[in-house]
């Protein structure tokens, strides 16, 4: 298992519908966790890179209509 954490800067705060959609994604695809930092306006994901790809995470963001300005960082570890 290769765990990866990726953080995005958000264009705006998340709505309840967007948070609900992220929760459904986590339950369906095995995303380990996500964290919203409202003070920094950032959204972080922890996922298993052997099961998910960064492009799949970005697809979910687009499907949930979550606009990001940029990727802040990406860190991987085993």
Protein Blocks (a to p, Z undefined) as FASTA:
>chain_A
ZZdddddddfbdcdfklmmmmmmmmmmnopabdcddfknopacddddfklpcfklmmmmm
mmnopacfbdfbdcddZZ
